[in-house]
Amino acid sequence: MADIDPDELERTIERTRADLARTVDAIADRVSPKRVAERGVARARANAEHLLSTVSATVGDMVGLGGPPRPVYGPDAELPADGRSDDLWVDEDRVRELAPVLIGVGAVLVVGAAVWMWRRRRR
């Protein structure tokens, strides 16, 4: 047999045990129901924040918020030669149509969240 120092062999075994213990702890942490739930909540929160920022940016663009005002030109609008006109900055019809859309999106989100929570609770 090779000439192995017993002290070195003992240190190697201890390092291997420590590595194995860390690996087992990491696996147990990963499959722990509490940790799985925490990761699910964190993922849902991140997705909701992303959705909220996307929707708010889109709505802000639609109503002219979130930056310098932009002219809103209809499909048959005539632009003045200098490109300026005070009545081109706001499309009031578009703003009025936005409220029902936002209410509908909110209702869909609430119903979807209720169904999701109901299904989770039944399991």
Summary of the structure (lengths in Angstrom):
residues: 123
radius of gyration: 29.9
end to end distance: 58.4
largest distance: 96.1
contacts: 218
relative contact order: 0.05
helix: 74%
strand: 0%
